[in-house]
Amino acid sequence: QVQLVESGGGLVQAGGSLRLSCRASGNTFRINTIDWYRQAPGKERVSVASITMSGATNYADAVKGRFTISRDNAKNTVYLQLNSLQPDDTAVYVCCARNSFGMAIAWGQGTQVTVSS
């Protein structure tokens, strides 16, 4: 079993920054990739960024140059640095762990990010 807990969301003005954390516990050796998704009200969940245990990263076009994903293996934590936030970034952000087969093995509970104009 793998458990994920997100933190770091909140209310910020446009142009501001936040850092989200996704801390893993349990059988973390099963994790190959951590994804960050977001879901805005009335919209589908979409991928934001991902990072593999080897450090390879990937970003959605909408956040490239503004968001940065990183990891601290010693702390079993993945971070998502959100810069230059805009109202369209308002969403619940949730992290997901995938194994080496690409299968989702755990989801966090989500953390709310609200950007005011």
LUMLOLUM-35168 format. One record per residue (C-alpha): x, y, z; residue in three letters. Coordinates in steps of 0.25 Angstrom, whole numbers, plus 2048, in hexadecimal, padded with zeros to 3 digits. Layout:
XYZAla/...
END
This chain:
800800800Gln/80480E7FDVal/7FE81A803Gln/7FF8297FELeu/7FD836805Val/7FD8437FFGlu/7FF850806Ser/80285F802Gly/7F58647FBGly/7EF8717FFGly/7EA87E7FALeu/7F38877F2Val/7F28937E9Gln/7F58937DBAla/8048937D8Gly/80788C7E5Gly/80D87F7E8Ser/80A8727F0Leu/8128667F3Arg/80A8597F4Leu/81084C7FASer/80C83E7F8Cys/812835803Arg/812826800Ala/81281B80BSer/81080C80CGly/816803801Asn/81D80F7F9Thr/8268067F2Phe/81A8037E9Arg/81A8117E4Ile/8208147D6Asn/8198217D3Thr/81282C7DBIle/8078347D3Asp/8018417D6Trp/7F38437D1Tyr/7E984E7D3Arg/7DA84F7D2Gln/7D385C7D1Ala/7C485E7D4Pro/7BB8587C9Gly/7C88537C1Lys/7CF8467BFGlu/7DB8427C7Arg/7E88457BFVal/7F68427C0Ser/7FF84D7C4Val/80D8477C6Ala/81483A7C9Ser/8218357CEIle/8288287CEThr/8318227D9Met/83C8247CFSer/8398337CEGly/8328347C1Ala/82883F7C1Thr/81C8427B8Asn/81384E7B8Tyr/8068527B2Ala/80785D7A8Asp/7FE8667B0Ala/8088667BCVal/8168657B5Lys/81F8707B9Gly/8168737C6Arg/8168667CDPhe/82185E7D2Thr/82184F7D7Ile/82C84A7E0Ser/82E83F7E9Arg/83583C7F6Asp/83782D7F7Asn/83C82D805Ala/82F83380ALys/82782B800Asn/8218387FBThr/81E83E7EEVal/81C84D7EDTyr/8158567E3Leu/8198647E3Gln/80E86D7DDLeu/81387B7D8Asn/80C8867D1Ser/7FE8817D5Leu/7F28857CDGln/7E38837D0Pro/7E38787C6Asp/7EC8707CFAsp/7E186F7DAThr/7DE8617DCAla/7E08557E5Val/7EE84F7E3Tyr/7F08417E6Val/7FC8387E5Cys/7FC8297E0Cys/80681E7E1Ala/8098157D5Arg/8118087D5Asn/81B8047CASer/80F7FF7C2Phe/80980C7C2Gly/7FD8087CBMet/7F88117D5Ala/7FA80B7E3Ile/7F68177ECAla/7EF8247ECTrp/7F08307F6Gly/7E48377FBGln/7E78447F4Gly/7EA8527F8Thr/7E385E7F4Gln/7EA86A7ECVal/7E28767EAThr/7E88827E3Val/7E088F7E4Ser/7E189A7D9Ser/
END
